[in-house]
Amino acid sequence: MTEPLPSTISTLFSTADRDRLLQLRRDLHQHPELSWQERATQARLRTALHSLGIADVEDVAETGLVARIPGKARGGPSVALRGDIDALPIVEATGLPFASLNAGVMHACGHDMHATWTVGAGMLLARSPAVGEVRIVLQPAEELGEGAPKVLASGALDGVEAIFGAHVDWRYRVGEVVADAGPLAASTDTFDVTMHGRGGHGARPQDAVDPIVTLAAFVLEAQTIVSRRLDPALPGVVSFGVLDAGSAANVIPETSRCTGTIRATTPETRYLLVSEVERIAHAIAEAHRCTATVVMREGTPPLMNAARASEWAKSSARALLGEASLRSLAVANMGGEDFAFYTERIPGCFMRIGTWRDGRSGAGVHTPRFDPDEDSLFVAAALLAECARTASAALHS
Protein backbone atom coordinates (compact mmCIF):
# COMPACT_ATOMS: atom_id res chain seq x y z
CA MET A 1 0.00 0.00 0.00
CA THR A 2 1.34 3.42 -0.97
CA GLU A 3 1.94 5.67 2.02
CA PRO A 4 0.15 9.03 1.71
CA LEU A 5 2.14 12.22 1.47
CA PRO A 6 2.01 14.50 4.53
CA SER A 7 -0.83 17.02 4.35
CA THR A 8 1.75 19.82 4.45
CA ILE A 9 2.86 18.57 1.02
CA SER A 10 -0.31 17.18 -0.55
CA THR A 11 -2.44 20.29 0.06
CA LEU A 12 0.02 22.39 -1.96
CA PHE A 13 -0.84 20.54 -5.17
CA SER A 14 -4.23 20.27 -6.81
CA THR A 15 -5.13 17.25 -8.89
CA ALA A 16 -4.41 19.34 -11.97
CA ASP A 17 -0.99 20.31 -10.58
CA ARG A 18 -0.12 16.68 -9.93
CA ASP A 19 -1.21 15.64 -13.40
CA ARG A 20 0.76 18.46 -15.00
CA LEU A 21 3.99 17.61 -13.20
CA LEU A 22 3.61 13.86 -13.74
CA GLN A 23 2.98 14.43 -17.44
CA LEU A 24 6.06 16.64 -17.69
CA ARG A 25 8.27 14.10 -15.93
CA ARG A 26 7.04 11.24 -18.09
CA ASP A 27 7.43 13.28 -21.26
CA LEU A 28 11.02 14.11 -20.32
CA HIS A 29 11.68 10.48 -19.39
CA GLN A 30 10.32 9.27 -22.72
CA HIS A 31 12.47 11.71 -24.71
CA PRO A 32 15.89 11.80 -22.98
CA GLU A 33 18.82 13.66 -24.50
CA LEU A 34 22.54 13.45 -23.83
CA SER A 35 24.69 16.30 -22.57
CA TRP A 36 24.80 19.34 -24.87
CA GLN A 37 22.04 17.81 -27.02
CA GLU A 38 19.11 18.86 -24.79
CA ARG A 39 17.37 21.07 -27.38
CA ALA A 40 13.99 19.32 -27.27
CA THR A 41 14.23 19.08 -23.49
CA GLN A 42 14.95 22.81 -23.35
CA ALA A 43 11.87 23.52 -25.48
CA ARG A 44 9.62 21.31 -23.34
CA LEU A 45 10.80 22.96 -20.15
CA ARG A 46 10.39 26.46 -21.58
CA THR A 47 6.80 25.62 -22.53
CA ALA A 48 6.17 24.21 -19.06
CA LEU A 49 7.46 27.37 -17.35
CA HIS A 50 5.45 29.66 -19.64
CA SER A 51 2.31 27.61 -18.98
CA LEU A 52 2.73 28.38 -15.28
CA GLY A 53 2.79 32.10 -15.94
CA ILE A 54 6.57 32.39 -15.54
CA ALA A 55 7.34 34.78 -18.38
CA ASP A 56 10.97 35.77 -17.74
CA VAL A 57 12.72 32.73 -19.21
CA GLU A 58 16.03 32.86 -21.10
CA ASP A 59 18.41 30.38 -22.63
CA VAL A 60 21.59 29.74 -20.63
CA ALA A 61 24.67 27.61 -21.26
CA GLU A 62 23.50 26.76 -24.80
CA THR A 63 20.87 24.13 -24.00
CA GLY A 64 19.68 25.20 -20.54
CA LEU A 65 17.25 27.76 -19.17
CA VAL A 66 17.11 30.34 -16.40
CA ALA A 67 13.78 31.75 -15.22
CA ARG A 68 13.35 34.69 -12.87
CA ILE A 69 10.45 34.76 -10.42
CA PRO A 70 9.99 38.19 -8.82
CA GLY A 71 9.84 38.43 -5.05
CA LYS A 72 7.65 40.53 -2.82
CA ALA A 73 10.43 43.08 -2.36
CA ARG A 74 12.36 44.89 -5.06
CA GLY A 75 16.13 44.56 -5.23
CA GLY A 76 18.35 42.80 -2.75
CA PRO A 77 19.95 39.36 -2.97
CA SER A 78 18.51 36.56 -5.07
CA VAL A 79 18.22 32.85 -4.35
CA ALA A 80 18.63 30.14 -7.02
CA LEU A 81 17.20 26.65 -7.41
CA ARG A 82 18.94 24.30 -9.82
CA GLY A 83 17.76 21.19 -11.61
CA ASP A 84 19.87 19.29 -14.17
CA ILE A 85 18.35 17.99 -17.39
CA ASP A 86 20.69 15.65 -19.32
CA ALA A 87 20.44 11.87 -19.66
CA LEU A 88 22.88 8.94 -19.93
CA PRO A 89 23.93 6.55 -22.75
CA ILE A 90 22.11 3.56 -21.21
CA VAL A 91 19.56 1.19 -22.77
CA GLU A 92 16.43 1.33 -20.58
CA ALA A 93 15.02 -1.90 -19.14
CA THR A 94 12.31 -0.63 -16.77
CA GLY A 95 9.36 -1.76 -18.91
CA LEU A 96 7.54 1.48 -18.03
CA PRO A 97 4.76 2.60 -20.39
CA PHE A 98 6.70 5.87 -20.78
CA ALA A 99 10.12 4.25 -21.24
CA SER A 100 12.69 6.00 -23.41
CA LEU A 101 11.92 6.25 -27.11
CA ASN A 102 15.47 7.40 -27.88
CA ALA A 103 17.57 4.33 -28.54
CA GLY A 104 20.43 3.86 -26.12
CA VAL A 105 19.59 6.94 -24.04
CA MET A 106 17.87 6.92 -20.63
CA HIS A 107 17.20 9.19 -17.68
CA ALA A 108 18.96 6.68 -15.43
CA CYS A 109 20.22 9.33 -13.00
CA GLY A 110 16.86 10.94 -12.32
CA HIS A 111 17.45 14.23 -14.09
CA ASP A 112 13.91 14.03 -15.49
CA MET A 113 12.80 14.09 -11.85
CA HIS A 114 15.19 16.92 -10.98
CA ALA A 115 14.02 19.10 -13.87
CA THR A 116 10.37 18.45 -13.08
CA TRP A 117 10.56 19.15 -9.37
CA THR A 118 12.49 22.35 -10.03
CA VAL A 119 9.71 23.45 -12.38
CA GLY A 120 7.26 22.43 -9.63
CA ALA A 121 9.12 24.63 -7.14
CA GLY A 122 8.85 27.48 -9.63
CA MET A 123 5.09 26.90 -9.83
CA LEU A 124 4.73 27.15 -6.05
CA LEU A 125 6.92 30.26 -5.88
CA ALA A 126 4.97 31.99 -8.65
CA ARG A 127 1.85 31.52 -6.51
CA SER A 128 3.46 32.34 -3.16
CA PRO A 129 6.65 34.32 -3.80
CA ALA A 130 9.72 34.56 -1.65
CA VAL A 131 10.75 37.94 -0.24
CA GLY A 132 13.30 38.41 -3.01
CA GLU A 133 13.79 37.14 -6.54
CA VAL A 134 14.26 33.41 -7.12
CA ARG A 135 16.04 32.11 -10.21
CA ILE A 136 15.12 28.71 -11.57
CA VAL A 137 18.14 27.16 -13.33
CA LEU A 138 17.58 24.16 -15.58
CA GLN A 139 21.15 23.14 -16.32
CA PRO A 140 22.55 20.97 -19.11
CA ALA A 141 25.56 18.66 -19.16
CA GLU A 142 25.85 17.72 -15.50
CA GLU A 143 26.95 14.22 -16.46
CA LEU A 144 30.04 15.68 -18.11
CA GLY A 145 30.69 18.11 -15.26
CA GLU A 146 30.58 20.95 -17.79
CA GLY A 147 27.17 22.58 -17.40
CA ALA A 148 27.60 24.38 -14.07
CA PRO A 149 30.81 26.22 -15.09
CA LYS A 150 29.04 27.49 -18.23
CA VAL A 151 26.06 28.71 -16.22
CA LEU A 152 28.42 30.58 -13.88
CA ALA A 153 30.40 32.03 -16.78
CA SER A 154 27.20 33.34 -18.37
CA GLY A 155 26.52 35.64 -15.43
CA ALA A 156 23.09 34.10 -14.89
CA LEU A 157 23.81 33.69 -11.18
CA ASP A 158 25.33 37.12 -10.55
CA GLY A 159 23.70 38.58 -7.44
CA VAL A 160 22.65 35.16 -6.12
CA GLU A 161 23.60 34.69 -2.45
CA ALA A 162 22.22 31.20 -1.83
CA ILE A 163 21.62 28.20 -4.07
CA PHE A 164 19.78 24.92 -3.51
CA GLY A 165 19.47 21.71 -5.47
CA ALA A 166 18.62 18.06 -4.88
CA HIS A 167 19.24 14.55 -6.17
CA VAL A 168 17.10 11.43 -6.18
CA ASP A 169 18.34 8.79 -3.73
CA TRP A 170 16.92 5.26 -3.75
CA ARG A 171 18.59 4.49 -0.42
CA TYR A 172 16.08 6.67 1.44
CA ARG A 173 12.31 6.44 1.63
CA VAL A 174 9.92 8.95 0.08
CA GLY A 175 9.67 11.82 2.55
CA GLU A 176 13.23 11.43 3.85
CA VAL A 177 15.83 14.13 3.19
CA VAL A 178 19.60 14.51 3.63
CA ALA A 179 20.65 18.14 4.08
CA ASP A 180 23.81 17.90 6.17
CA ALA A 181 26.44 20.61 6.22
CA GLY A 182 29.91 19.67 4.99
CA PRO A 183 30.95 17.15 2.32
CA LEU A 184 28.08 15.80 0.22
CA ALA A 185 29.91 14.53 -2.90
CA ALA A 186 33.49 13.92 -3.98
CA SER A 187 35.86 15.49 -6.47
CA THR A 188 36.21 13.57 -9.76
CA ASP A 189 39.72 14.05 -11.15
CA THR A 190 41.19 11.52 -13.58
CA PHE A 191 44.75 10.55 -14.46
CA ASP A 192 46.43 9.08 -17.51
CA VAL A 193 49.92 7.61 -16.99
CA THR A 194 52.17 6.28 -19.73
CA MET A 195 55.36 4.40 -18.90
CA HIS A 196 58.05 4.70 -21.59
CA GLY A 197 60.58 1.87 -21.71
CA ARG A 198 62.55 0.07 -24.44
CA GLY A 199 60.98 -2.78 -26.32
CA GLY A 200 62.55 -6.15 -27.01
CA HIS A 201 62.06 -9.86 -27.45
CA GLY A 202 60.17 -11.54 -24.65
CA ALA A 203 62.86 -14.26 -24.50
CA ARG A 204 65.60 -11.67 -23.82
CA PRO A 205 64.19 -9.27 -21.18
CA GLN A 206 67.70 -8.22 -20.18
CA ASP A 207 67.96 -6.32 -23.46
CA ALA A 208 64.75 -4.35 -22.84
CA VAL A 209 63.42 -1.85 -20.31
CA ASP A 210 60.06 -3.35 -19.46
CA PRO A 211 57.21 -0.81 -19.17
CA ILE A 212 54.71 -3.53 -18.20
CA VAL A 213 56.57 -4.49 -15.03
CA THR A 214 56.95 -0.77 -14.31
CA LEU A 215 53.24 -0.15 -14.74
CA ALA A 216 52.40 -3.13 -12.52
CA ALA A 217 54.65 -1.73 -9.79
CA PHE A 218 52.96 1.65 -10.08
CA VAL A 219 49.47 0.15 -9.81
CA LEU A 220 50.44 -1.72 -6.64
CA GLU A 221 52.33 1.17 -5.05
CA ALA A 222 49.45 3.57 -5.73
CA GLN A 223 47.29 1.47 -3.42
CA THR A 224 49.38 2.72 -0.49
CA ILE A 225 48.36 6.36 -1.07
CA VAL A 226 44.97 6.00 0.63
CA SER A 227 46.11 3.38 3.14
CA ARG A 228 49.37 5.04 4.21
CA ARG A 229 49.32 8.73 3.21
CA LEU A 230 45.71 9.70 3.96
CA ASP A 231 44.24 10.23 7.44
CA PRO A 232 42.06 7.12 8.05
CA ALA A 233 39.23 9.40 9.18
CA LEU A 234 39.04 10.98 5.71
CA PRO A 235 37.51 9.18 2.71
CA GLY A 236 39.50 8.93 -0.50
CA VAL A 237 39.69 6.74 -3.58
CA VAL A 238 42.39 5.98 -6.17
CA SER A 239 40.96 3.51 -8.68
CA PHE A 240 42.34 2.17 -11.95
CA GLY A 241 39.92 1.68 -14.82
CA VAL A 242 42.18 0.93 -17.80
CA LEU A 243 45.47 -0.96 -18.16
CA ASP A 244 46.83 -1.25 -21.68
CA ALA A 245 50.11 -2.63 -22.99
CA GLY A 246 51.54 -4.90 -25.64
CA SER A 247 50.31 -6.68 -28.75
CA ALA A 248 51.98 -10.11 -28.69
CA ALA A 249 52.93 -12.71 -26.10
CA ASN A 250 56.62 -12.70 -27.00
CA VAL A 251 57.17 -8.95 -27.41
CA ILE A 252 58.06 -6.50 -24.65
CA PRO A 253 56.44 -3.25 -25.80
CA GLU A 254 57.86 0.24 -25.84
CA THR A 255 55.10 1.70 -23.64
CA SER A 256 52.35 0.81 -21.21
CA ARG A 257 49.43 2.96 -20.12
CA CYS A 258 46.80 3.23 -17.41
CA THR A 259 43.94 5.55 -16.56
CA GLY A 260 42.00 5.97 -13.36
CA THR A 261 39.97 8.20 -11.09
CA ILE A 262 40.79 10.09 -7.91
CA ARG A 263 38.00 10.92 -5.45
CA ALA A 264 38.19 13.14 -2.37
CA THR A 265 35.72 14.99 -0.16
CA THR A 266 37.89 17.95 0.90
CA PRO A 267 40.19 20.24 -1.09
CA GLU A 268 43.15 19.22 1.06
CA THR A 269 42.57 15.51 0.47
CA ARG A 270 42.12 16.16 -3.23
CA TYR A 271 45.51 17.90 -3.44
CA LEU A 272 47.22 15.11 -1.50
CA LEU A 273 45.87 12.29 -3.66
CA VAL A 274 46.53 14.04 -6.97
CA SER A 275 50.09 15.02 -6.04
CA GLU A 276 50.90 11.55 -4.68
CA VAL A 277 49.71 9.78 -7.83
CA GLU A 278 51.97 11.99 -9.91
CA ARG A 279 54.94 11.69 -7.55
CA ILE A 280 54.74 7.91 -7.30
CA ALA A 281 54.36 7.49 -11.07
CA HIS A 282 57.62 9.33 -11.71
CA ALA A 283 59.44 7.64 -8.81
CA ILE A 284 58.44 4.13 -9.90
CA ALA A 285 59.37 4.90 -13.49
CA GLU A 286 62.82 6.05 -12.46
CA ALA A 287 63.32 3.02 -10.21
CA HIS A 288 62.63 0.75 -13.20
CA ARG A 289 64.74 2.78 -15.69
CA CYS A 290 61.63 4.08 -17.49
CA THR A 291 60.20 7.56 -17.82
CA ALA A 292 56.60 8.51 -17.08
CA THR A 293 54.19 10.91 -18.76
CA VAL A 294 51.44 11.90 -16.33
CA VAL A 295 48.35 13.79 -17.47
CA MET A 296 45.90 14.97 -14.79
CA ARG A 297 42.41 16.09 -15.79
CA GLU A 298 40.48 18.19 -13.32
CA GLY A 299 36.92 17.08 -12.73
CA THR A 300 34.32 18.49 -10.41
CA PRO A 301 35.51 19.77 -7.03
CA PRO A 302 34.26 18.33 -3.73
CA LEU A 303 30.70 19.42 -3.00
CA MET A 304 30.60 21.18 0.37
CA ASN A 305 27.24 22.24 1.82
CA ALA A 306 27.47 25.57 3.66
CA ALA A 307 26.40 25.49 7.30
CA ARG A 308 23.91 28.35 7.03
CA ALA A 309 22.32 27.04 3.82
CA SER A 310 22.11 23.58 5.36
CA GLU A 311 20.23 25.00 8.35
CA TRP A 312 17.78 26.76 6.04
CA ALA A 313 17.19 23.46 4.22
CA LYS A 314 16.76 21.52 7.47
CA SER A 315 14.36 24.13 8.82
CA SER A 316 12.31 23.84 5.63
CA ALA A 317 12.27 20.05 5.85
CA ARG A 318 11.14 20.17 9.49
CA ALA A 319 8.31 22.54 8.62
CA LEU A 320 7.03 20.41 5.76
CA LEU A 321 7.95 16.86 6.77
CA GLY A 322 8.80 16.86 10.46
CA GLU A 323 12.02 16.25 12.34
CA ALA A 324 11.94 12.52 11.59
CA SER A 325 12.35 13.23 7.88
CA LEU A 326 15.95 14.33 8.29
CA ARG A 327 18.60 11.71 7.65
CA SER A 328 22.38 11.71 7.39
CA LEU A 329 24.56 9.97 4.84
CA ALA A 330 25.27 6.46 6.08
CA VAL A 331 28.61 6.43 4.24
CA ALA A 332 30.60 9.05 2.38
CA ASN A 333 29.29 9.71 -1.12
CA MET A 334 32.25 9.30 -3.46
CA GLY A 335 30.22 10.10 -6.55
CA GLY A 336 30.68 13.49 -8.19
CA GLU A 337 28.23 16.31 -8.83
CA ASP A 338 28.87 19.51 -10.75
CA PHE A 339 26.67 21.47 -8.33
CA ALA A 340 30.02 21.67 -6.50
CA PHE A 341 31.08 24.44 -8.90
CA TYR A 342 28.21 26.56 -7.56
CA THR A 343 29.03 25.93 -3.91
CA GLU A 344 32.65 26.99 -4.53
CA ARG A 345 31.28 30.46 -5.31
CA ILE A 346 27.86 30.67 -3.64
CA PRO A 347 26.79 29.35 -0.22
CA GLY A 348 24.47 26.46 -0.95
CA CYS A 349 22.95 23.17 0.07
CA PHE A 350 22.54 20.13 -2.16
CA MET A 351 20.06 17.63 -0.75
CA ARG A 352 19.37 13.94 -1.24
CA ILE A 353 15.66 13.19 -1.71
CA GLY A 354 14.33 9.75 -0.84
CA THR A 355 12.64 7.96 -3.76
CA TRP A 356 12.11 4.41 -2.46
CA ARG A 357 9.02 2.65 -1.15
CA ASP A 358 8.29 -0.95 -0.20
CA GLY A 359 7.76 -3.11 -3.24
CA ARG A 360 9.68 -0.88 -5.65
CA SER A 361 12.79 -1.89 -7.52
CA GLY A 362 15.99 -1.50 -5.54
CA ALA A 363 17.95 -0.66 -8.69
CA GLY A 364 20.16 2.38 -8.21
CA VAL A 365 21.05 5.28 -10.46
CA HIS A 366 23.07 4.70 -13.64
CA THR A 367 21.40 1.29 -14.09
CA PRO A 368 18.90 0.28 -16.80
CA ARG A 369 16.14 -0.45 -14.25
CA PHE A 370 16.24 2.70 -12.13
CA ASP A 371 12.62 3.66 -11.40
CA PRO A 372 12.12 6.27 -8.62
CA ASP A 373 8.76 6.75 -6.90
CA GLU A 374 7.07 9.78 -8.46
CA ASP A 375 5.64 11.05 -5.18
CA SER A 376 9.13 12.34 -4.44
CA LEU A 377 8.47 14.96 -7.14
CA PHE A 378 6.02 16.73 -4.85
CA VAL A 379 8.21 16.38 -1.77
CA ALA A 380 11.20 17.94 -3.52
CA ALA A 381 9.21 20.68 -5.29
CA ALA A 382 7.67 21.81 -2.02
CA LEU A 383 10.99 21.55 -0.17
CA LEU A 384 12.96 23.54 -2.74
CA ALA A 385 10.32 26.27 -2.81
CA GLU A 386 10.37 26.46 1.00
CA CYS A 387 14.20 26.56 1.01
CA ALA A 388 14.03 29.55 -1.34
CA ARG A 389 11.52 31.37 0.87
CA THR A 390 13.44 30.62 4.08
CA ALA A 391 16.80 31.69 2.66
CA SER A 392 15.35 34.77 0.98
CA ALA A 393 13.68 35.93 4.19
CA ALA A 394 16.94 35.53 6.11
CA LEU A 395 19.00 37.30 3.46
CA HIS A 396 16.58 40.26 3.38
CA SER A 397 16.29 40.60 7.17
SVG drawing of the C-alpha trace seen along z (x, -y; Angstrom):
<svg xmlns="http://www.w3.org/2000/svg" viewBox="-8 -47 78 64">
<polyline fill="none" stroke="black" stroke-width="0.4" points="0.0,0.0 1.3,-3.4 1.9,-5.7 0.2,-9.0 2.1,-12.2 2.0,-14.5 -0.8,-17.0 1.8,-19.8 2.9,-18.6 -0.3,-17.2 -2.4,-20.3 0.0,-22.4 -0.8,-20.5 -4.2,-20.3 -5.1,-17.3 -4.4,-19.3 -1.0,-20.3 -0.1,-16.7 -1.2,-15.6 0.8,-18.5 4.0,-17.6 3.6,-13.9 3.0,-14.4 6.1,-16.6 8.3,-14.1 7.0,-11.2 7.4,-13.3 11.0,-14.1 11.7,-10.5 10.3,-9.3 12.5,-11.7 15.9,-11.8 18.8,-13.7 22.5,-13.4 24.7,-16.3 24.8,-19.3 22.0,-17.8 19.1,-18.9 17.4,-21.1 14.0,-19.3 14.2,-19.1 14.9,-22.8 11.9,-23.5 9.6,-21.3 10.8,-23.0 10.4,-26.5 6.8,-25.6 6.2,-24.2 7.5,-27.4 5.4,-29.7 2.3,-27.6 2.7,-28.4 2.8,-32.1 6.6,-32.4 7.3,-34.8 11.0,-35.8 12.7,-32.7 16.0,-32.9 18.4,-30.4 21.6,-29.7 24.7,-27.6 23.5,-26.8 20.9,-24.1 19.7,-25.2 17.2,-27.8 17.1,-30.3 13.8,-31.7 13.4,-34.7 10.5,-34.8 10.0,-38.2 9.8,-38.4 7.6,-40.5 10.4,-43.1 12.4,-44.9 16.1,-44.6 18.4,-42.8 19.9,-39.4 18.5,-36.6 18.2,-32.9 18.6,-30.1 17.2,-26.7 18.9,-24.3 17.8,-21.2 19.9,-19.3 18.3,-18.0 20.7,-15.6 20.4,-11.9 22.9,-8.9 23.9,-6.5 22.1,-3.6 19.6,-1.2 16.4,-1.3 15.0,1.9 12.3,0.6 9.4,1.8 7.5,-1.5 4.8,-2.6 6.7,-5.9 10.1,-4.3 12.7,-6.0 11.9,-6.3 15.5,-7.4 17.6,-4.3 20.4,-3.9 19.6,-6.9 17.9,-6.9 17.2,-9.2 19.0,-6.7 20.2,-9.3 16.9,-10.9 17.4,-14.2 13.9,-14.0 12.8,-14.1 15.2,-16.9 14.0,-19.1 10.4,-18.5 10.6,-19.1 12.5,-22.3 9.7,-23.5 7.3,-22.4 9.1,-24.6 8.8,-27.5 5.1,-26.9 4.7,-27.1 6.9,-30.3 5.0,-32.0 1.8,-31.5 3.5,-32.3 6.7,-34.3 9.7,-34.6 10.8,-37.9 13.3,-38.4 13.8,-37.1 14.3,-33.4 16.0,-32.1 15.1,-28.7 18.1,-27.2 17.6,-24.2 21.2,-23.1 22.5,-21.0 25.6,-18.7 25.8,-17.7 27.0,-14.2 30.0,-15.7 30.7,-18.1 30.6,-20.9 27.2,-22.6 27.6,-24.4 30.8,-26.2 29.0,-27.5 26.1,-28.7 28.4,-30.6 30.4,-32.0 27.2,-33.3 26.5,-35.6 23.1,-34.1 23.8,-33.7 25.3,-37.1 23.7,-38.6 22.6,-35.2 23.6,-34.7 22.2,-31.2 21.6,-28.2 19.8,-24.9 19.5,-21.7 18.6,-18.1 19.2,-14.6 17.1,-11.4 18.3,-8.8 16.9,-5.3 18.6,-4.5 16.1,-6.7 12.3,-6.4 9.9,-9.0 9.7,-11.8 13.2,-11.4 15.8,-14.1 19.6,-14.5 20.6,-18.1 23.8,-17.9 26.4,-20.6 29.9,-19.7 30.9,-17.2 28.1,-15.8 29.9,-14.5 33.5,-13.9 35.9,-15.5 36.2,-13.6 39.7,-14.0 41.2,-11.5 44.7,-10.5 46.4,-9.1 49.9,-7.6 52.2,-6.3 55.4,-4.4 58.1,-4.7 60.6,-1.9 62.5,-0.1 61.0,2.8 62.5,6.1 62.1,9.9 60.2,11.5 62.9,14.3 65.6,11.7 64.2,9.3 67.7,8.2 68.0,6.3 64.7,4.4 63.4,1.9 60.1,3.3 57.2,0.8 54.7,3.5 56.6,4.5 57.0,0.8 53.2,0.2 52.4,3.1 54.6,1.7 53.0,-1.6 49.5,-0.2 50.4,1.7 52.3,-1.2 49.5,-3.6 47.3,-1.5 49.4,-2.7 48.4,-6.4 45.0,-6.0 46.1,-3.4 49.4,-5.0 49.3,-8.7 45.7,-9.7 44.2,-10.2 42.1,-7.1 39.2,-9.4 39.0,-11.0 37.5,-9.2 39.5,-8.9 39.7,-6.7 42.4,-6.0 41.0,-3.5 42.3,-2.2 39.9,-1.7 42.2,-0.9 45.5,1.0 46.8,1.2 50.1,2.6 51.5,4.9 50.3,6.7 52.0,10.1 52.9,12.7 56.6,12.7 57.2,9.0 58.1,6.5 56.4,3.2 57.9,-0.2 55.1,-1.7 52.3,-0.8 49.4,-3.0 46.8,-3.2 43.9,-5.5 42.0,-6.0 40.0,-8.2 40.8,-10.1 38.0,-10.9 38.2,-13.1 35.7,-15.0 37.9,-17.9 40.2,-20.2 43.2,-19.2 42.6,-15.5 42.1,-16.2 45.5,-17.9 47.2,-15.1 45.9,-12.3 46.5,-14.0 50.1,-15.0 50.9,-11.6 49.7,-9.8 52.0,-12.0 54.9,-11.7 54.7,-7.9 54.4,-7.5 57.6,-9.3 59.4,-7.6 58.4,-4.1 59.4,-4.9 62.8,-6.1 63.3,-3.0 62.6,-0.7 64.7,-2.8 61.6,-4.1 60.2,-7.6 56.6,-8.5 54.2,-10.9 51.4,-11.9 48.4,-13.8 45.9,-15.0 42.4,-16.1 40.5,-18.2 36.9,-17.1 34.3,-18.5 35.5,-19.8 34.3,-18.3 30.7,-19.4 30.6,-21.2 27.2,-22.2 27.5,-25.6 26.4,-25.5 23.9,-28.4 22.3,-27.0 22.1,-23.6 20.2,-25.0 17.8,-26.8 17.2,-23.5 16.8,-21.5 14.4,-24.1 12.3,-23.8 12.3,-20.0 11.1,-20.2 8.3,-22.5 7.0,-20.4 7.9,-16.9 8.8,-16.9 12.0,-16.3 11.9,-12.5 12.4,-13.2 16.0,-14.3 18.6,-11.7 22.4,-11.7 24.6,-10.0 25.3,-6.5 28.6,-6.4 30.6,-9.0 29.3,-9.7 32.3,-9.3 30.2,-10.1 30.7,-13.5 28.2,-16.3 28.9,-19.5 26.7,-21.5 30.0,-21.7 31.1,-24.4 28.2,-26.6 29.0,-25.9 32.6,-27.0 31.3,-30.5 27.9,-30.7 26.8,-29.4 24.5,-26.5 22.9,-23.2 22.5,-20.1 20.1,-17.6 19.4,-13.9 15.7,-13.2 14.3,-9.7 12.6,-8.0 12.1,-4.4 9.0,-2.7 8.3,0.9 7.8,3.1 9.7,0.9 12.8,1.9 16.0,1.5 18.0,0.7 20.2,-2.4 21.0,-5.3 23.1,-4.7 21.4,-1.3 18.9,-0.3 16.1,0.4 16.2,-2.7 12.6,-3.7 12.1,-6.3 8.8,-6.7 7.1,-9.8 5.6,-11.1 9.1,-12.3 8.5,-15.0 6.0,-16.7 8.2,-16.4 11.2,-17.9 9.2,-20.7 7.7,-21.8 11.0,-21.5 13.0,-23.5 10.3,-26.3 10.4,-26.5 14.2,-26.6 14.0,-29.5 11.5,-31.4 13.4,-30.6 16.8,-31.7 15.3,-34.8 13.7,-35.9 16.9,-35.5 19.0,-37.3 16.6,-40.3 16.3,-40.6"/>
</svg>
